[in-house]
Amino acid sequence: GEFGKRGLGYPLIDLSRELKKILGLDKKWSVIIAGAGNLGKALVRYKGFQKRGFTIKGIFDNNPSKIGKKLGHIFIYDIKEIEKIVQAENINIGILVVPADSAQEVADKMVAGGVRAILNFAPVHIILPPKIKIHNVDLSIEFEGLTYYLS
């Protein structure tokens, strides 16, 4: 390959650095979470994101009793502000943990603000422009995958 030396293989430090660059893991990524329910709270509390270069810049919700408060050190904004804050904070990635009936609208606002990738936990198919990357996570399907190994 391009990074190795014939007969010597790959220097591990150099290979690791190059792989991180190729995968985009050599950068810091700004992330928002739409939905301050139980799953949103769990995601905010997860420490592994920061260790891997993903910084949660805000969480958004439509519940007046949550808006304006903090979850840990992360401010909870009104969902109506999502497009403006995505633009102002140069957010790259959005995590969608809202009910199915509002998921498309929230995803559209994320994209309008400048989000280029969405991790979708909402139980609905989201339609986005082809240039936007979306990864759907359905936990029930993940469980079904596990049952294969138990059968």
VMD Tcl script that draws the C-alpha trace (Angstrom):
set ca {
  {0.00 0.00 0.00}
  {0.66 3.64 -0.18}
  {1.75 4.01 3.46}
  {4.01 0.95 3.86}
  {7.59 0.15 2.86}
  {8.36 -2.92 0.81}
  {9.63 -5.70 3.04}
  {9.07 -3.67 6.22}
  {5.31 -3.26 6.42}
  {3.64 -0.27 7.98}
  {4.98 1.94 10.79}
  {2.03 1.69 13.20}
  {2.06 5.30 14.35}
  {2.11 6.59 10.76}
  {-0.56 4.11 9.68}
  {-2.79 5.03 12.61}
  {-2.42 8.75 11.82}
  {-3.24 8.20 8.14}
  {-6.26 6.04 8.91}
  {-7.61 8.68 11.30}
  {-7.16 11.31 8.59}
  {-8.95 9.16 5.98}
  {-11.84 8.47 8.37}
  {-12.09 12.10 9.49}
  {-11.13 11.17 13.05}
  {-8.23 13.62 13.16}
  {-10.70 16.52 13.44}
  {-13.01 17.86 16.12}
  {-16.68 17.53 15.23}
  {-19.51 19.69 16.58}
  {-22.70 17.80 17.38}
  {-26.22 18.70 18.50}
  {-28.95 16.50 19.90}
  {-32.62 17.10 19.07}
  {-34.71 15.64 21.87}
  {-34.09 15.98 25.61}
  {-36.00 12.85 26.62}
  {-34.45 9.78 28.19}
  {-32.33 8.79 25.18}
  {-31.19 12.37 24.60}
  {-30.16 12.63 28.25}
  {-28.25 9.34 28.05}
  {-26.39 10.51 24.95}
  {-25.41 13.81 26.59}
  {-24.02 11.94 29.59}
  {-21.95 9.52 27.49}
  {-18.26 10.45 27.90}
  {-16.99 8.48 24.90}
  {-17.99 11.15 22.37}
  {-15.55 13.73 23.72}
  {-12.69 11.21 23.80}
  {-13.19 10.57 20.09}
  {-13.43 14.21 19.03}
  {-17.20 14.72 19.08}
  {-18.31 17.74 21.11}
  {-21.98 18.16 21.96}
  {-22.71 21.87 21.56}
  {-26.36 21.86 22.50}
  {-29.54 19.91 23.02}
  {-32.92 21.00 21.69}
  {-36.45 20.31 22.84}
  {-39.97 21.73 22.54}
  {-40.94 21.16 26.19}
  {-41.11 24.55 27.97}
  {-40.17 22.90 31.30}
  {-36.82 21.79 29.80}
  {-35.93 24.81 27.65}
  {-33.39 27.15 29.25}
  {-32.07 24.55 31.67}
  {-28.84 22.59 31.48}
  {-28.25 18.90 31.19}
  {-24.84 18.51 32.76}
  {-22.98 21.41 31.18}
  {-25.05 21.36 27.95}
  {-27.71 24.05 27.49}
  {-31.21 23.00 26.38}
  {-32.46 25.30 23.61}
  {-35.92 25.74 22.15}
  {-36.25 23.48 19.10}
  {-37.35 26.59 17.15}
  {-33.76 27.89 17.47}
  {-32.11 24.84 15.92}
  {-31.45 26.27 12.44}
  {-30.00 29.52 13.79}
  {-27.72 27.82 16.33}
  {-26.53 25.19 13.85}
  {-25.40 28.05 11.59}
  {-23.86 30.13 14.37}
  {-21.95 27.22 15.93}
  {-20.94 25.54 12.64}
  {-22.52 22.23 13.65}
  {-21.53 19.26 11.48}
  {-23.59 16.40 12.91}
  {-27.08 16.12 14.35}
  {-28.50 13.34 16.49}
  {-32.25 12.92 16.14}
  {-34.09 11.47 19.15}
  {-37.52 13.02 18.69}
  {-40.94 11.40 18.14}
  {-41.66 10.07 14.65}
  {-44.26 12.74 13.88}
  {-41.75 15.59 14.24}
  {-38.58 13.87 12.99}
  {-38.77 14.98 9.33}
  {-39.39 18.62 10.24}
  {-36.54 18.69 12.77}
  {-34.17 16.96 10.34}
  {-35.07 19.50 7.65}
  {-34.26 22.36 10.03}
  {-30.93 20.77 10.94}
  {-30.02 20.50 7.26}
  {-31.22 24.06 6.53}
  {-28.84 25.25 9.23}
  {-25.88 23.37 7.77}
  {-25.80 19.91 9.37}
  {-24.22 17.46 6.89}
  {-24.81 14.16 8.72}
  {-27.61 12.87 10.95}
  {-27.73 9.92 13.32}
  {-31.45 9.08 13.39}
  {-32.95 7.24 16.35}
  {-36.51 8.28 15.44}
  {-38.63 5.30 14.33}
  {-39.33 6.74 10.89}
  {-37.66 6.99 7.48}
  {-36.27 10.50 6.91}
  {-35.98 11.89 3.38}
  {-33.02 14.22 2.91}
  {-31.03 15.63 -0.01}
  {-28.53 13.09 -1.43}
  {-25.52 15.09 -0.19}
  {-26.66 14.66 3.44}
  {-25.54 11.46 5.13}
  {-28.01 9.74 7.42}
  {-27.56 6.66 9.57}
  {-30.71 5.10 11.01}
  {-30.53 3.31 14.34}
  {-33.46 1.06 15.23}
  {-32.75 -0.60 18.56}
  {-35.43 -3.26 18.04}
  {-33.65 -4.40 14.87}
  {-30.38 -4.50 16.81}
  {-32.05 -6.86 19.31}
  {-33.37 -9.00 16.47}
  {-29.80 -9.29 15.19}
  {-28.69 -10.56 18.59}
  {-31.35 -13.27 18.66}
  {-29.66 -14.91 15.68}
  {-26.73 -15.78 17.95}
  {-29.05 -17.15 20.64}
  {-31.06 -19.44 18.34}
}
mol new
graphics top color blue
foreach p $ca { graphics top sphere $p radius 0.5 }
foreach p [lrange $ca 0 end-1] q [lrange $ca 1 end] { graphics top cylinder $p $q radius 0.2 }
display resetview
